Amino acid sequence: MHTLPPCPECQSTLTYEDGSGQYVCPECAHEWPVEGEAPEAARVWRDASGNILQDGDSVTVIKDLKLKGGGGVVKQGTKVKNIRLVEGDHDIDCKIEGFGAMSLKSEFVRKN
């Protein structure tokens, strides 16, 4: 049977693991990381071809993209310079000449 370490603050033996990589003491509410847990790997963004994207890269749009709200279309072959990678569904923030600031999905671009 696996024994959990006592609380480093109050030495209570009633500690438990909360499932998110933390030990918790119910008596003093102290939390500390589980030893030996691997840190989460950093997110890697990839383009439609599987190339790794980084902030500042230049990409090309590989499909006509209809714009929501304002109408218009970003045409296939449009070059986008100096992208910024962000968390979320649309994971590229950029400025496209003639359209302004917008967000794109990495699956619709190819790294230059």
C-alpha positions in Angstrom: 0.0 0.0 0.0 1.2 3.5 -0.9 1.7 5.8 2.1 1.3 9.5 1.7 3.8 11.9 3.4 2.8 13.9 6.4 2.0 17.5 6.1 5.2 19.6 6.2 3.4 22.4 8.1 1.5 20.6 10.9 2.8 17.0 10.6 -0.7 15.6 10.2 -0.9 12.1 8.7 -4.4 12.8 7.2 -3.0 14.1 3.9 -4.5 13.2 0.5 -3.7 13.7 -3.2 -6.2 15.9 -4.9 -5.6 14.5 -8.5 -4.0 17.5 -9.9 -0.5 16.7 -8.7 -0.9 18.3 -5.3 -0.9 16.9 -1.8 -3.4 18.5 0.6 -3.7 18.6 4.4 -7.3 18.8 5.6 -6.3 20.1 9.0 -4.3 23.2 8.0 -5.2 23.4 4.3 -1.6 23.4 3.2 -0.9 22.2 -0.3 2.4 21.1 -1.9 3.4 19.4 -5.1 3.7 15.6 -5.5 7.4 14.7 -5.7 8.4 13.0 -9.0 5.6 14.5 -11.0 6.9 15.6 -14.5 6.1 19.2 -15.3 3.6 19.7 -18.2 5.2 19.8 -21.6 5.1 23.2 -23.3 2.6 23.5 -26.1 3.9 23.1 -29.6 2.0 24.7 -32.5 2.2 23.1 -35.9 1.1 24.3 -39.3 -0.9 22.3 -41.8 2.3 20.4 -43.0 3.4 19.6 -39.4 6.2 22.2 -39.2 6.7 23.7 -35.8 5.6 27.4 -35.6 7.2 30.0 -33.4 6.4 33.7 -32.6 7.7 36.0 -35.4 7.4 33.4 -38.2 6.0 34.2 -41.6 3.2 32.0 -42.9 1.0 31.6 -46.0 -2.7 31.0 -45.9 -3.5 27.6 -47.7 -7.2 28.0 -48.1 -9.7 30.9 -48.8 -11.0 32.0 -45.4 -14.3 33.8 -45.1 -14.3 36.6 -42.5 -17.1 36.7 -40.0 -19.0 39.9 -39.4 -17.3 42.2 -41.9 -17.6 40.0 -45.0 -14.7 39.6 -47.4 -12.3 36.7 -47.9 -8.6 36.2 -47.1 -7.4 34.5 -50.3 -5.3 31.4 -50.5 -1.6 32.4 -50.9 -1.9 35.5 -48.7 1.4 36.0 -46.8 1.3 36.9 -43.1 4.4 38.2 -41.4 5.4 38.3 -37.7 2.7 36.0 -36.2 2.1 35.7 -32.5 1.1 32.3 -31.0 -1.6 32.3 -28.4 -3.7 29.7 -26.5 -7.2 29.0 -27.7 -9.2 27.8 -30.7 -7.7 30.4 -33.1 -4.1 30.1 -32.1 -2.4 32.7 -34.3 -2.8 36.5 -33.8 -1.5 38.5 -36.7 -2.1 41.6 -38.9 -3.0 41.0 -42.5 -2.4 43.9 -44.9 -5.8 45.2 -46.1 -7.7 43.4 -43.3 -6.1 44.4 -40.1 -5.7 42.4 -36.9 -7.2 39.0 -36.8 -6.9 35.5 -35.4 -6.2 32.4 -37.5 -6.1 28.7 -36.9 -2.7 27.1 -37.4 -4.3 24.3 -39.5 -5.0 26.8 -42.3 -1.4 28.1 -42.7 1.9 26.8 -44.0 5.2 28.1 -42.6 7.4 30.0 -45.2 
